[in-house]
Structures are given as C-alpha cells and as structure tokens.
C-alpha cells in the first residue's frame, strides 16, 4: 500500500470503510457493548470518527447525521429495533476494560 498514490489509497480505504459499515448493518445481532469489549470501539465510535473527520475538513455534519450514516437509519430507530439490554457480565467486562471512549 505504501507504493500507491494518495488518491488510490483513499479510494481503497473508503471502500473498506463502506464494507465495514455494510457488515455492521447486517450484523445487528452484534451489540455495541460486545464490540467495545472485544475491539475497543463500536458503531458510535465510528460515527464520532466520521464527524471528527468532517469537522477537520470544515464539513458540517451533526452527531445524528453521522450516526444515521453509520447505522443506516436513525440511531433511535436502530436502538428500538436491535439493541438489547446489556447483561451483568457484559457490563462487568466493559468496566474492566474501560475503553477510552
């Protein structure tokens, strides 16, 4: 990848990001707390990173807009459809790992 021109590298990275979003939209069984406990990031982190990247370029993007983009629907709708109550063991693991997000 180091030998690629910047535009091609950006296109490849963007394609991988879009595929990640598609994958996470399909895998609604994977809860955000599981992602945080295993990988240290979740869908909300991705939406925050997207918003930060937009801000760095002077592109207006609200928190809700970035979440809608990542989730493929409004966040509140996704939560109502797919989010489950975290189990005590999930919460304990989250407290132990304390991701910095």
N, C-alpha and C positions, 0 to 999 in steps of 0.2 A: 504493500500500500504506500510505502514511503516514496516510490517512484512515480506515483500517479500525480497528475496535475490537480490543482486545488478544486477545480470545478467537478472533475470526475469523482474525486474523493468525497466531496459534499453530496453528490448525487447518490453514491453508493451508501453513504451513511444515512441519508434521508430515506432511501428505500428500505434499509434495515430497520429504521425507526418506525416507518409505516407498517412494516410486517410485524414488529413487536406490538404495536397498537392493535392491529387486527387480531393477533394471537390473544392478547389480554381481553379484548372484547368478546371473543369466542369462549374463553375460559372463565366464565362468570362463576364457576364453582370455586375458583381460587380467590380467596378473600384477601383483602389488602393487608390484614394483620399477618396472614401467612407469608405474604411477600416480604413484609417488613422483618418478620422473624427469621426468614431464610436468607434474604438477599440484602436487607438493609434499605430497601426502597419499595415504593408501591405506586399505584396509579396516581395518587395525589402528588407524590414526589415528581413524577413525570410531568404532570400538569404545571407544577410550580417551576420546574426547569424550563419548560416551554415558555411560560410567562416571563421568566427572567431573561431568556434569550430575546424575546420580543422587546422587552424594555431596553435591553442593551443596544438594540438597533433602532430605538425610537418608534417602535410599532406599538400602537395601543392594543392591549389585549387584557381583558378583565379576568379575574380569577375564575368566574363562572364560564366565560368563553373558553379558557384553556382547559378546564375540566370537561366541558362538553366535547371538546375536540378529542381528548384522551379517552373518555368513556364512550363516545359515540352517541351520547344522549345527555340530557341534563343530569347532573350529578344526583339530585334528589330523586329523580326517576330511577336511576341505576340502583341507588340505595334501597328504594322501596321494592324493586324487583328482585335484587340479587344479594343484598348484604344481610348476613346472619349475625346474630348476637355472638360476640366472642366468648369462647369458653374460658373457664378459670385458668386452664393450662396455657392457653394462647396468651392471655393477659399476663400470666406469670413470666412466660418466656419473653414477652415484649418488655416487661420491666427489667429483666435480667440483661437483655441486650442493649436497651436504651439507645436505639438509633438516634443520631443527632439531627433529626428532622422534626 
